[in-house]
Amino acid sequence: MAGNVGDKALQGEWEEISVYIFEIKEYMIMEFEGVSCNILDGEGKQQAGPFNEKNGLVEHPVRPGDRCFVLKARIKFKKSMSR
């Protein structure tokens, strides 16, 4: 049975994403490789990015309330031990 878009990535597995907005609920480390990724906080202020193909594989922390706007990429998240 197929899950929802983003489920695999949030469980720590690489997932190919066409277009998706991840709503971050806990402290995690994002791993991204692809066309575009922007990270905004809960107030809509840019926290990181834009990351793109020129950056190669990017690893960046995300926090609860952040939103990751992803376009044509492979991405995964792993739990973070730090805040």
N, C-alpha and C positions, 0 to 999 in steps of 0.2 A: 504494500500500500504506500503510495507516494504521500509525503508530508507537504506542508506549506512551504512556500518560498522562504528561505532564510533559516529554516529549522536545522538543517545539517550544519550550516556555518556556525550557528549559535551553540551547537553541541560539539564544536571543535573539529569538524570535518571540512575539508575543502569543498566549496560549493560554487558552481558557475552561476553568476547572476547577470541577467540582462539589465533590469532596472529595479531597484528596491531601496526602501528607506528602513534602516534598522533602528528600532527604538531600544536603546541600551538600558537595561534594568539593574546591572551590577557592574562592579569594577572588572574589566577584562583587558586583554591585549588583542588588538585587531591585527591580522595579517592580511595584506591586500596586494594584488597584482592585477593591473588592468588599465582601462581607459580613464576612469575618473572616480575619485572618492573625496568627499568633503565631510568634515566632522563639525557639527554645530552643537552648542550647549542648549539647555532648555529655554533660554531666552532668544535663541536664534543667532547668537554671536559665533563667528567662525573660531573654532578651537585649533584646527589643523587642516592642512591641505591648501589648495587642491593637490592631491596626489594623482599621478598619471603614469603612463607607460614609460616615460623618461626616468621615473624614480625606481623602476624595477620592483623588487619585493620590498614592501614597506611593513614595518612592525611599529605599532603606535598604541599607547594606552587610551582607553575610553572609560568614561564614568557614567554612573546612573544619571539619566536625564539627557545624555548626549544623543544625537541622531546622526547616523552615518548614511549619507546619500551616495549610493553606489550605481555606477553605470558600466556595463560590459566588463565584468571582472571575475576573478576567482578570489574568494575571501573566506576567512575562518576567524573565529574568536576563541581564545582560551582564557580560563579563569585567571585572575590576577591575585597574587597574595598581598599586594600592597595597595594603598589608597592613593 
